[in-house]
Amino acid sequence: MSIKSKNRIYQLDLFRFFAALIVVLYHYFFRGYAADNLSDLDFSEISDYFKYGFLGINIFFIISGFVISLSIKDRSLIKFIISRLSRLYPIYWICVLITFVVIFLFGVPKFTAELVQFILNLSMFHNYLGVESIDGVYWTLFIEMKFYIFIIGSYLVLNKFKPIKLDYLIYTWLTLSVLYLYFSELFIFRIGKSLFILDWSSYFIAGMILYQIYKSKLNIKYALLLSIALFTSIQHTITETAKKANHFNIEFSPLIACSIIVIFYLLILLVACGKLRSINSSKFIKIGMLTYPLYLIHQKIGYIIFDNLGNDTNKYVVVISTTFLMILLSYILSEFYERRASNYLKVKLKQLTSKYLK
């Protein structure tokens, strides 16, 4: 099946890539040196311009909520599982392998990785086993997988027994998310946080609401729901910004951080309302395909390059060259590996499941 589709929302491919690039620049120009001794290159003269780049993750989650709502519209449990497994795992496996090899060959003494750690990382559920990620960016995949499991359990499985409107899931999940803001210390909400991803849920919910707006139209109900989701996201952003300030021992402005979140919401709202159709070009597909591998491979490999070359070459040349190298490698992986590997896995999974569905 071609990745081009008349129903595909190509602007989201473009926004995903820019979100990934924001995270890359945040890691390279700010986070690597600012804490945890990850990089030897100090960009303190410009780092303030990049320190809010961690918020690129938030737009990933909003877009994920939107796209997954589109993926489950036919309520097929098997199709959803096959789609997610074939999309996530093949490129993840090769990126984990590449990162492991680079760490093994060039990372010592700052970065190390064990063979057992590598093998368990391939499952994407290594966090449940208390195993450290080969690369720190994998934490977001853990959140994504929890989101998929939540969607499977709370929507797709239940729909096997009785059809449920997506709106009802939104109402319930958003209510829990708001309650979590005020009662997070209660035992039941500490459990709920793990089961329902209540610390990040508002972004996924916002994406789902925005999909409903896209599918129908913006009305009072969805405007109110989106406003509540935005309020919840802002409260989360204020908390996360305070944590960053404490971790890096650097001042962060909650106002700037929250303004960025509002801009993210407005961008996807414009897409949902059909106001950005002028840039809905299929040319953005290839750019969007770079997002996932770029996100997976850039951090540890980038830091290792910095630490091996940064002291002998102009630091800006090193970072810019590394960024382009990561984009080039992402293109190679997406163009020559990902589609073939994903399609192969999808075919095999369909063959496997068809035996049990007849």
N, C-alpha and C positions, 0 to 999 in steps of 0.2 A: 504493500500500500504506500502510495506517495505521501510524503510529509506535507505536501501542499494540499490545501482544502479550502473550499469556498467559505467554510464555517470557521476557519482558523482566525484567531485574533492576533495578527502579526505584530501589533504594537507591543503586546506583552513579551514577545521575543526580544524586542529592542530594549524594553525596560529591564528585563531580567539580566541582559548582558551588562547594561550600565550599573545595575545593582552589584553584580559580580566584580566589575572593574572598581567600583567604589570600595568594596571590601579589600581587594588586592592592594590598592593604594593606601588604604588605612593600615594594613599589615606592613607594607614596605616602608612608608614614610613616617609612621607613628609607632605602632604597637611593638614592632620588632626590637627597637632600642629602648622604648619607654619603660618596659617592665619585663621580668622573667628571663633576662639575658638571652634573648633569642637571636639578636643581630648586633653586630659590632658597629653598624653604620648609624651615625647620629645625624638626624635631620631636624634638630630642634629649632633651626631658623625658619622652617616652614611647616613644622609638624602640626601647628594649631589649625591649619587649613584642612587637615586630613583626619583629625582625631574623632570626628563624628561619623566616620565611615563605617563603624560597626553597625550603624542603623540600616545599612544595605540589607542585612539579614531580615529585617522587618518587612521590607517590600517583597522579599522572596516568599515569606509566609503569606502575605496578602495575595500574591499572584497564585500561590499554591492552592489557597482556599477557593479562588475563582476557577482555576483549571480543573481541580478535582470535582467541583460541582458540575462542571461540564462533562467530566468523565463518567459520572454516576447517573446521568440523566435517564439511562435505560434500565437502571437498577439491577444490572447484571453483576453478581458477585464474582463469578469466574472470570469474566472479561476484565473486571477491574483489577483483580489480583494478577492476572497475566500481563496486563498493560503496565502495572507498576513494577513488577519484577523484571520484565524485559527492558524497561526504560532505565531503571536504577542500577541494576547489578552489573551488567557487562562492562560498562565504562568505569564503574566504581572498582571492580576487580583489577582492571589494568592500571588504574591510577594508584591503587594501594601497592601494587607490585612495583611500579616505577618509583614511587616514593620510598619504599622499603629498600630497593636496590641502591638508590642514591644515598640514603642514610647509611647503609651498610658500607658503601665504598668511600664516601667522602664526609660523613657526618661526625665521626668521632673526633674529639671527645665530647663535644657539646650535645650532639644528638646520637641516640642509640636506638636500636630496635631489635627485638628477639624474634626468632623464627616462629615460636608458638604464638607470640603476640600478633605477628603477621597473619598467621592462619586463622586465628580467632577474629581478627579484624575483618576478614573476608565475609563473615556472617552479617555484619552491620549491627549485630546485637551484642557486641563484646562488652558494652557498658553494663549490661545486666550481669555479666560475669566478673565485673570489677577489673577488666583489662583495659589498660590505657590505649588510646587511639594512636595509630602510627602518625597521624597528623591531627592537630587540634581542631581543624575545621570540621571534622566528622561529627562533632556534637550536634550540628544542625540536622544531619541526616537522622540521628537518633530521634530528634523531635518530629521530623517528617514521618518517620516510620510509626511513631506513636499516633500521629494524626491519621495515617492510613488505617491502622488497627482500630482506632476509635470510629472512623467512618464505616469500616466493615461491621463492627459489632453493634453500633448504635443506629445504623441506617440500612445497610445492605442486607444483613442477616434478618433484621426485624421485618424488612419488606417481603421476605419470603413467606411470612405469616399473615401480614396485613399491610397494605400499601400505606406509606407514611409520607406526608408532604415534607419537603426539605425545610419549609418555614417552621415546622414544629421542632425540628432539630435545632434550628437557629434560636428559637425562643428559649428552649431549655438550656442550651449550652451558654447562651449569652447571660441568662439569669444566674447560672452557676458562676460565671466569670465575674459578674458584678459583686455577687455575695463574697467571692474569694477576696476581693479588695479589702473588705472590712472584717472578715472572719478567718483570715488565713492561718491564724494560730490554733484554731480549733482542730481537734484530731480528725474529724470527718473531712475537713477541707485539706488537711495535709495528705490524706489518702486521695481525695478528689483531685488534688494537684497532679499526682502521678497518673491517675486513670484518665483524666480529662484535659491534661496539659493546661491547667488553668493559669499558669504564669505566661503562656504565649497564645492562649486560645483566641484572644480578641482579634488578632491579625488574620487567623484562618477564618474566623466568623465574618470579619469584614469582607474578605474575599468572596465568601458564600453569599453575603447580602448583595455585593456588587454584581455577582453573577445573576441573581434574581432580578436586579434592576436591568441588567443587559437583556435578559430573556423576556421581560415584560416592559416595565417602564419605571421611572422614578415617581413614587407617590408618597403620601404622608407616612404610611406605615414603614416603608423601607428607609425613608429619610430619618425617621425616629430611631429605628433599629441601628442604622449606620452611625448616627450621632452618639448612641449609647456605646457602640463598639469603639468609636473614636475616643470617647471619654475614658473608657477602660484602657485603651492603648496609651493614652497620654499619661495616665497614672502609672502604668507599667514603665513607660519611658523615663519618667521622673525617678522611679526607683532604680532602674538600670543605670541611668546617668550618674546617680549618687554612688553606685557601686563602682563604676569606672573611675570616678574622681578619687575614691578611696584606694582603689587598686593601683592606679598610676601616680597617685599623689599629685595630681594636676587638676586645675579648676576646669569644670565643664559647666556650660550654661544650660539649665533645664529648658529655658525659653527657646534657645536655638535648636536643641534636640527635639522638642515638641513641635516646633515650626516645621522641621524636616518631616516629621510623621504626618502632619497635616497636609503637606505638599504631596507626599506619597498617596494619601487617601484621595486627594483631589485629582491626581493624575489618573488613577484607575477609575475614578468616578467619571471622568471625561470619556474614557474608553467605553465604560458601561453605557453611557448616555449617547454614544455614537458621535461624539464631538471631535474625535481624532481619526475619522475615516480617511482623511486626506493622506495620512501616513500609514495606512493599512496595506503595506507592500509585502509581497511574498519574498522580496529580497532580504527581509529581516530574518528569514528562517535560519540561514546559515550562521548569522550572527548569534541568534538564540541558541543554536546547537553548540556554540563555543562555551556557553555559560557553565554547564555542569563540569566538564573536564577542567576548565580554567579554575573554577572554585576549588576543585579537589586537589590539584597538583601545585598550586602556586606558593603556598606558605612555607613549608619546611624546605622544599627544594630551593625556593628563593633565598631563604636565610642561609642555606649552605653555600650557595653561590656568593652571597655577600661576604660571608666569613672567609671564603677562600680567595676571592679576588678583590674585595673592597679596599684592602690596605695598599694595593699596588696600582689601582686605577681610580680615576675620578669617580667619586661615589654616585654622582648623578648619571654618568654614563653607564655604570654598573646596574643601577636600578631600572633605568629606561630600557637598556638592552635586555635585562632579565624579564621585564614585563612583556616586551615584544616576543621574547623566546617562549614565554608561557602561553601567549596567544597563538603563536605558530604551532607549538606542540598540541594545544587544544584543537586547532584546526585539523592537524594530521589525524588525531584520535577520532574526531567527530566525522571527518570526511572518509577515512579509509578503514576505520575499525567499528565505530559505534553502531552505525546503521546495520552493517552486516551482522555483527554479533547480536544486536538486539532482535533483529528479524529472525535469526537462527534460534535464539532462545524462545522467542514467541511461538514459532512453529512447533518446536519440541514440546512446549508447555501445552499448546492446543492439542497436540497428538496425545499427550499423556492424559489430559483431563477428558478428552472425548470418549475414552474407554469407560470412564465412570459416569458419564452423562447420558449414555445411550439407554 
